[in-house]
Amino acid sequence: MNKTAEEAREFASALLLHALPEDREFIIAASPTILAVTVDSFSGSSVSISAQNMHFEESGAFTGETSADQVIDTGATHVIIGHSERRHLFGEDNEMLNKKMLVAENSGLIPIYCVGETLDQRNSGETQDVVKEQIELGLAHISNDFLEKLIIAYEPVWAIGTGETATPEQAEEMHLFLRELLPEPTRILYGGSVKPENCVELALKPSIDGFLIGGASLDPEAFWSIAQAQFTI
């Protein structure tokens, strides 16, 4: 819930002063009120635009929600589904998120589906069980072709906005576990207080395909710094 329309334009102008690496994909996830403005601001660039959320119904009396068709109408091509804040602040469960995933598949939007455990779940040894359930229930009835196109983001809830970060070894361990559950081409991002100071060592882990960046993405210079991280191929 950041930036006005004018601030979104300023962000795009500042970021596009830099030559973003051509060997990777960039997606900006904007708030609904500035989604169309953000699409327009990055028009002609290699940057794709994502919604931060959407509803699972086509239309109707769902005040304050946004449908897949409305997201597509702005020109956005992606949508974040199941971000930890949606799960834990707004009570979205795996069954609801599965409805959203099915709508994304049917509408042609590419979802960035988020999974991850809380600190209590990690401390009690439930991490893999929690994440496996989020994958199995959240991606139920999704076609194999679509599983290969969508994006998974592993975000340990305890490392989001706290300044804490999973160690590269902890992140790699979970990414390897996710690869056992998903088709080989599925891209898996790490999200959890990623910033210029820690992105390099995370990028060197072979199972991490990219990042879901939170607070650091609000600053175009920090974003650009992270964008240059050299990933292990």
N, C-alpha and C positions, 0 to 999 in steps of 0.2 A: 504494500500500500504506500508506494512512493512515487513522486514526481507528478507535476502538472504537465499539460500539453507543451508549454513553452520549455520546461525543463527537459522534457523528452527530446525535443528538437535540438536543444543545446548539447545534450548528451550524445546524440547521433553525430552531430557536426564535429564534436571533439574527438569521438572515437574514430571517425572516418578520416581524420587527418593522418592517421597511421595506416600503413599497409598491413592489413591482417594477413597472416600466413595463408597461402592458398591450399595447403595440404590438409586442411581440417575444416570442420563445419562450425558455424557460429549461430546461436539462437538467442534472441532477447525475449524474455517473458515479461510482458507489460501488464499493468493494471487495466481493467476493462474500459475505463473512461478514456484512456490514452492509447488503446490498442490500434485504432485506425491511424492515429497521428504517428505512432511509432512505425507502422508499416510504411506510411508515406515518407517518413524521414529516412528510412533505410532503403528506399526504392532505388534500384539500379546497383546496389551493392550485393555482396555475397551473403549478407546476414539475413537469416530467416527470423520470423516473428512468431511467438507462441502466446496463447492465452495462459493465465495462471490457474484456471479452473473452468469447468462448465457443468451444466445440469444434464441429467440423463433423459429428460423428456424433450420432445421436439418443440413444444410451445405450451402455453397455458398459464394458469393462475399460480405462478411460482415467483412471487414478487422478489426482486433483487437478484434473480438468477440469470444466467446467460446460456443460450442453447448453442448446439454445435453449428447450426445454420447461421446464427448471429456472429459466431467467431469467424466462420469462413467468409462471411460477408465483409468483414474488415480487411480481408486479405491475409490473415494469419494462416499458417500451415500446420502449427503444432499446438499441443495443449498439455499442461502439466496436470497429472491426475494422481491424487493420493499423497500430495506433499504432507510432511509430518504435521504441519500446522493445521491442515484440513482434517487430518485424522484426529489430532489430539485437542485442538481448540474448538472444532466444529462437529466432532463426533462422527465423521465419515468412516464407516466400517468397510471391510473387504467386499461384502456383498453389494453395497452401494457403488463402490469403486468399480466393481466388475460391470455393472450396468453402464457406467461411463465409458469403460474400455470398449464395450461392445458397440456403443454409439460412435465412438471414435473410429472404430474399424469400418462401420457402415457408412460413415460420412466422409472418410478419406483423410481425416486429421491424423497426424502422427503424434501419439502420446509419449510423454516422458513420465513413466510410471515409477513412483517413489516407494521405496521400502526401507525399513530400518527399525531398530529396537531402542527402547528407552534404557536409561541407566539401570533401573531396577531389574529389567529383563536381562540385561547383560550380566549384572552381578549375580543373578540367580541361575545363570547358565542356560537361559532360554533363547539366546540370540538366534541360533540356527532354526529352531522350531518356529519362532515368530516370523522370521523372514520367509521360511518355506511356506508357511500358511498364507502370508501376504501374496506370494507368487501363485500358489495353487488356486486360491479362492479368487484373487483379483484378476487372474488371467484365464479363468475357466471359460471354455467354449470359444476361445480366440483361435483363429486358424493358424496353422504352422507358418504360412506365408507372412501373415501379419506379425507373428512373433519375431520374425527375422527383421522386420522393418522398424518396429517400435524401439524405444530407448528406455532402459532401466537406470534408475538413479538410486544407489545405495547411500542413504543418509542416516548415520547413527544419530538418533534424536538428541542424545546427550552432548553432541558436538556441534549443534546448530545454534548459532548466535550466542554461544557461551564463551567463545575464545578457545575452548578445548577442541582438539582435533584427534581423531583416531590416528594412531601411529601408522606409518606406511605399511608396517607388517600386519596390523589389525585390518586395515583397509584391503590389503591384498588377500588376506585369508578369506574375507567375506566375498570378495569378487570371485575368487576361485570356487567358493561354495555356490555362488549364483550361476557360474558357468556350468556346473553340474546339472542345474535345473532348467537351463535354457538352451535353445539352438545355438550353435557355434557362432553364426554371424551377428547375434544380438549384441548391440553396443551397451556397455555398462559404465556409467559415470559414477564418480565419487562426489558426494556433497556433504559438507560439514565443516564450516569455518575455513574454507579454502581461501588462501590469500597469497600475495606474491612471495611471502617469506617461506611458505611450506609447499608451494605447488611443484617445485622442481623434484623434490625427493618423492612426492606422491606420483608424479608423472613417470618416474623411472620404473615403477612397478609394472610388470608386463601385462597384468590382467585389468589395469585401469585404462579405459579408453578415452576418458575425458572428465570434465568436472561440471557439476551443477553448483554455480557460484551464487552466494547470497549477498551479504553486506558489501563485499569487495566489488561486486558488479555495479554498484551505484556510482563508483568513481571511474570515469573512462580511462584514466591513467593506470589505475590498479588492474582494471579489466584487461587492458592492452598488455600489461606486464605478464599477467597469467596466460594470456593468449599465446605468448611466445614459448611457453614451456615445451620442452622437447620430450615427447612421449616415446616410450620403448615400443618398437614395432615387432 
